[in-house]
Amino acid sequence: MDTGSHLLFGVTLAGLACLEPAVAQEPALAHAILAGTLIGSHAPDFDTFARLRGYANYVRVHRGITHSLPALFIWPILLSLPLAAMFGVWEHLISLYLWTFAAVVFHVFLDLFNVYGVQCFRPFSQKWFHLDTLCLYEPFLFGLHGVGVLLWLFIWHGNGGSHIGEMFALMYAATFLYIAIRSSQRNRFVKLVKRELNLADGICHLIPSLSWFGWQFVLEGNKCFYLGEIRHGRVMIQEEYSKADYNQNDSHPIVQATMATDGVRAFLHFAQRIHVCWKEKNDGYEVQWRDVRFWHKRKLPFGVNVLLDRDMNVVSDTLGWDKKAWDPPYV
């Protein structure tokens, strides 16, 4: 999810920790856990520093090793040890570690429900897992946890930690119930799309929107991708795109000429539903690689553009998003 949401959940996890009597009674421990959950809720996204070596490197690294199984245990160790020393709470190191661990796990858990996905089972699997259920930003969850933090600051501050912990326990119960409802909605719509398009064996991806009543979908058939929307239970097809044959020996030489570029290799490391096309230009050719999962308003905003000269030598390659950060899709 987005950075703001992750940090907010870090704060509310610290509120949930007030269920522990020691946390409610010892300010030093409460402050250490707040620091641990706040930093731990963002720690897996420290891979953003990979951008310093270029966007292609960032695509290879993002939501990979920093979100992996070993990282779930390493991040809390790296955070809890210095925090225990800083706040002088060595006797509560296990509690500090476990709440920091909960923040890291919850971060990866939420990213798993996003369309972008995570390589959360590394090193055992390099596969990208995504449950296509939550937006990058979920207004309901943000509002729910934001209200909880405001109540904590302005109403219950200093009035006893047990009630704070109980409030956040109810809040997290509502959070998991909301995710379960959205997951059930997604599963129902996947079956609906396959039934409406008569492709029971097709692979269907749903892209959630900020509205509870609108979803986008990508359904992969034998030869093409079907793109459309679900509005109030109605399935509407809007576009069809051919599937890429870049792995075939008989694929077009112009397409093959781009596959050694850094941008295309990074793109293929991550992309799952690939459409590739090319067009002739005055001074050569332009090849466009796109992941059709990320479409909006008849456009495919995520991919890589490669410019070739007339001799099919690479002139440049540009990898990234062709959209504003606040525009859909929110992944």
N, C-alpha and C positions, 0 to 999 in steps of 0.2 A: 504494500500500500504506500501512500505518499508519506513523506517524512513527518509532516505535521501530525498525521494520524498515529504513526508509530510512537512518536514522542508522547502524545496524549495518552495512549494506552500504557506507556511506561509509568506515567504519573498515577493512573488509576490502579495499576498493579501494586504500587506502593500503598495505596489506600486499602486495597484488598489484604495486604500483609498485616494491617492493623487487627485482623482476626487473631493474630498471635499476641497473647498477653504481653510478652517481652517487648514486642515492637511498640505496643500502645503505651507502655510504661517507661521505656528508655528512649529519650529523644535522640541520643547519639546513634542508636541502632536504627531508628526510624529514618534519620537523615542518610545513613549509609545505604539502607535499602532503597530509598528514593533515588539516590545517585546511581545505584546499581541497576535498578529497573529502567531508569531514564536513559542511561547510556547503553544498557544491554538491549533495549527495545530498538535502538538504531544501529548497534554494532555490526550486524551482517551487511549493512549498506555502506560500510567503510570502503567497500570495493569501488566506490565512486571515484577514489583517487586514481583508478586505472585510466580515467579520462585524460590525465596528464600525458599519457603516451599515445593519445589519439582515440577516436571514437571506436574504431575497429577493435582495438585492444579492450576497450570497455565492454563491448558486446560479448567478447569471448569470456570475460571475467565475471560480469555482473550476474548476481544470483547463482553463482557457481560454487566455488570452493568455500566462500564465506558463508554460504547457506547450507553447507554439507553436514552430514552426520557428525564427523569429528568436530566441526566448528561449533556445534551445539554445546559441546562440553568444554571446548578450549576458550571460547569467549568469556564464559562466567569465571573461569580460573584467572584469566588475564585481568578481569575487572575486580573480582571480589578480594583478591589478595592485597592489592594496593589500597582499596577502600577500607578494608579491615584495619590496616595499619594507620591510615589517615584519620579514621574516626575512633580508633582505639577500641574496637569491638571484636577482638580476636576470639573471645569466648563464644561469640555468636557467628563464627565464620561459616558454619554449615548452613545456618538459616540464610545468611547473606548470599551464599553461593546458590542456594536453591531458588530464591526469589529472582536473582539475576538470571539464572538458568531458565526460569519460567518466562522472563521477558524475551530472551533470545528465541526460545521455542515458539512463543506466541507470534513473534515477528515472522518466522519462517512459515508457521501455520497459516497466517493471513495471506502471505504471498502465494502460497500453494493454491488458494482459491481464486487468484487473479488469472486473467487470460495469458499474461506474459509467462508465468510459470517459474519454477525453480528446479535446479538440479540437486534436490534435497537428499538423494540417496547416493551421492558420491561418497566414497570412491567405488562403491559396488555397482553403480549404474551411472552412465553419462546421459541418460535419457532426461528430457525435460518433462516435468509433471505439472499439469495445470488443471484445475477443476472448473474453470470458466464460470464462476458463480458471483464473485464480488468485483466491483469497480476498484480502480486505484484509489478512489476517494468515495466513501460511503456516507452520505449525509446523515442517515439515521444513526449509524454507529458513532460518528463524530459528535453529533448533537447529544446523544445519550451520555457519552462519557464526558463531554464538555459540561453538561449540566451537573453531573456528579462532582466534578472538580470544583465548580462554583459553589455548590452546597457545602463541600468540605472546607473551602476557604472562608466563606462568609457566614455560615450558619453553625456548623458543627466544630469549627476550629477551637480547640481547647476544651471541648465539652465531653471528652471521652472517646478513646479510639475504638472501643468495641462496636459502637453504633456506626462508626465510619466503615469498619470492616463489613458489617452486615449489609450496609447500603451497597457497597461495591460488590458484595457477593450476589445480591439480587441483580445488579447491573450486568455482571458477567453471565449470569444465568440467562438474562434477556438477550445478551450478545450471541451466545451459542444457539439459543432458540431462533433468533433472526437468521443466522447462517444456515441452520437446518431447514428453515422454511424456504429460503432462497435456493438451497440445494435441491429440495423437493420440486420447486417450481422449474428449475433448470432441467431436471430429469424428465419431468412431464413434457416440457416443450421439445426436448430432443426427440422423444417418441412421436410427438405431433408432427414435427418437420419431416421425419423419415416417412411417416405414414402419408402425409400430404403429397410428397414428391415421389412416393412409391420406390424408395431406395432403402430398404430395411438393412442392407449390408453396408451402407455408406457411413463414412466417418463424419460426425457432425460436431461443430464447435459453436457454442453460443457466446455472444459478447454482450454482457450486461450493460445497461445504461443507468443514468441517474434516476430514471423513472422505474417504478416497480412493474409497470404495465407494458414496457417496451424492451425488446431484445433484438439484437441482430444475430444472424446465423450464417455459417459457412458449411455447406454440405458437399463432401467430396464424392463424386461419382466415378465411373470407370475412366472417363475421358476429360471431364471438366469439373469445375467448382461452381456450385449454385450459391449465390449470395442473395440475402433477402432480410426481411424484418418480420417480427412477430408483434402485432399491435392488438392488445386486448383479446388475445387468443386466436387471431387471424394470421395466417402465413401468407406472405407476399414476396414473390421472387422479383428481384430488381436487376441482377446482373448474372452473366455466365462468363467464366474465364477458363481457357484451356489449361490443362496441367502441363508442367514443364517436363521436357524429355532430355534434360541436360545430362543425365547419366547414360544416355544411349549413344552408341558409337556413330549413329547416323544423324545426331543432332546438328544443327546448323553450324558451320565453321565460325561464323561471327559470334555466336554464343560461346562456343568452345574457346575462343580467343580471350574471353574475359575471365575464365575460371581460375587463372593463376594470380589474379589481383588480390591484394590484401583485403579489400572491402568485400569481394565476393566470397572469399574463404571464411571470413568472419560471419558473413550473412548465412552461409550454408551451415555453419556450426550451430546456429540458433533457429533458423527458419524451419517451418514444418509443412506448410501448404504453399508450394512455390509456383508462381507464374512468372515466366520470362518472355520478353518480347524485344524486338529491335526495330529500328527505323533508320533509313538512310538520311544523311545530312549533307550539306554542301561540301564539307571538308572530311567526311568520313561516315561513321555510324554511331548511334547511341543504343546501348543495350540496357534495358531496365529489368532488374530482378525485384520481385515483390512477394511478400508473405501475405496471402489473401485473408488470413485471419483478421488482420488489422485494417478493415475497410470502413469507410464512412462516406456517405453521400456520393456513391458511385466512383470513389477514388480509393487508391491503394497507397496510403501515406508512408508506409515503412518499407525500405528496401535500399538498393544500391544502384546508382546510375554509373555506367562505364562509357567513356568516350573513346572511340577508336579512330585512327586515321584511315586513309584509303587502303593502306597495306595491312590493316588489322593489327597495328601496333597500339598498345594502350597509351592514351594521352592522359587520362585522369580517371579516378573512381571516387564517388562520393556516397558514403553510407550514412543513413540516418532517417529522421522523420521529416516529412514534408507537410507539417501542420504546426499550429500554435500549441503551446503546452496546455492551454486551457480548452482546446477543442477535443471532441471525441475522436477515436476511442480512448477510454481511460484505462490504460494498461501500463 
